[in-house]
Amino acid sequence: MRTKEEYYQLVLENRRLAGQEEVTRCTCPNTLCDWHGKCKECVALHRYHGDHVPYCLQPLLRDKVEALASTVEACLSAKPATPLEYRHYVRERDEEENKNK
């Protein structure tokens, strides 16, 4: 177990890291998503809906779950991605709504 001082040093390091753009940059490739770059809101919505894990966290969890699944001789299948044309459709509908206002 960490000491209080070790924990404090970890907090200081995490504060330093949280100030670096290469650490906090949104890594999600779905740049058309309304929540791209708004990670706090994205995670909150995924948590609320309980549908699936945000795209940026899936590789991290997949590796861990695959390792666990292999111990019980199970396999995993990937959830199909939302088609890109759906994201374009949202943009088109938003533009239509803005024209009608």
C-alpha positions as CSV (number, residue, x, y, z in Angstrom):
1,M,0.0,0.0,0.0
2,R,1.2,3.5,-0.7
3,T,2.1,5.9,2.0
4,K,0.4,9.3,2.3
5,E,3.5,10.9,0.8
6,E,3.6,8.5,-2.1
7,Y,-0.1,9.2,-2.8
8,Y,0.5,12.9,-2.6
9,Q,3.4,12.7,-5.1
10,L,1.1,10.7,-7.4
11,V,-1.6,13.4,-7.2
12,L,1.0,16.0,-8.0
13,E,2.2,14.0,-11.0
14,N,-1.4,13.5,-12.2
15,R,-2.1,17.3,-11.9
16,R,1.0,17.9,-14.0
17,L,-0.1,15.4,-16.6
18,A,-3.6,16.8,-16.8
19,G,-2.2,20.1,-17.9
20,Q,-0.5,18.5,-21.0
21,E,-2.4,18.6,-24.2
22,E,-0.9,15.3,-25.5
23,V,-2.4,13.6,-22.4
24,T,-5.8,15.3,-22.4
25,R,-6.4,15.4,-26.2
26,C,-9.5,13.5,-27.4
27,T,-8.3,10.3,-29.1
28,C,-11.7,9.3,-30.5
29,P,-11.5,8.9,-34.3
30,N,-15.2,9.8,-34.6
31,T,-14.6,13.5,-35.2
32,L,-18.1,14.1,-36.5
33,C,-19.6,13.1,-33.1
34,D,-21.2,16.1,-31.3
35,W,-19.2,15.2,-28.2
36,H,-15.8,14.9,-29.9
37,G,-13.3,16.7,-27.6
38,K,-15.9,17.0,-24.8
39,C,-14.8,13.8,-23.0
40,K,-16.5,14.6,-19.7
41,E,-19.9,15.0,-21.4
42,C,-19.2,11.9,-23.6
43,V,-18.4,9.6,-20.7
44,A,-21.4,11.0,-18.7
45,L,-23.8,10.2,-21.6
46,H,-22.3,6.7,-22.1
47,R,-22.6,6.1,-18.3
48,Y,-26.2,7.4,-18.3
49,H,-27.4,5.2,-21.2
50,G,-25.3,2.2,-20.1
51,D,-25.2,1.2,-23.8
52,H,-21.5,0.8,-24.3
53,V,-18.1,2.1,-23.4
54,P,-16.9,5.2,-25.2
55,Y,-14.9,4.4,-28.3
56,C,-11.6,5.8,-27.0
57,L,-11.7,3.4,-24.0
58,Q,-12.7,0.2,-25.9
59,P,-9.1,-0.9,-26.9
60,L,-8.0,-0.6,-23.3
61,L,-10.9,-2.6,-21.9
62,R,-10.9,-5.1,-24.8
63,D,-7.3,-6.2,-24.1
64,K,-8.2,-6.8,-20.4
65,V,-11.5,-8.6,-21.2
66,E,-9.9,-10.7,-23.9
67,A,-7.2,-11.8,-21.4
68,L,-9.9,-12.7,-18.9
69,A,-12.1,-14.4,-21.5
70,S,-9.2,-16.6,-22.6
71,T,-8.9,-18.0,-19.2
72,V,-12.4,-19.5,-19.5
73,E,-12.0,-20.3,-23.1
74,A,-14.5,-17.8,-24.3
75,C,-14.3,-15.4,-27.2
76,L,-15.5,-11.9,-27.8
77,S,-17.0,-10.2,-30.8
78,A,-16.8,-6.5,-31.5
79,K,-20.0,-4.4,-31.6
80,P,-20.6,-2.9,-35.0
81,A,-19.6,0.7,-35.3
82,T,-22.2,3.4,-36.0
83,P,-22.1,4.0,-39.8
84,L,-20.4,7.2,-40.8
85,E,-23.4,8.2,-42.9
86,Y,-25.5,8.4,-39.7
87,R,-23.2,11.1,-38.4
88,H,-23.4,12.9,-41.7
89,Y,-27.2,12.6,-41.5
90,V,-27.2,14.3,-38.1
91,R,-25.2,17.2,-39.5
92,E,-27.5,17.5,-42.4
93,R,-30.6,17.5,-40.2
94,D,-29.0,20.1,-37.9
95,E,-28.3,22.3,-40.9
96,E,-31.9,22.0,-42.0
97,E,-33.1,22.9,-38.5
98,N,-30.9,26.0,-38.4
99,K,-32.1,27.1,-41.8
100,N,-35.7,26.9,-40.6
101,K,-35.1,29.1,-37.6
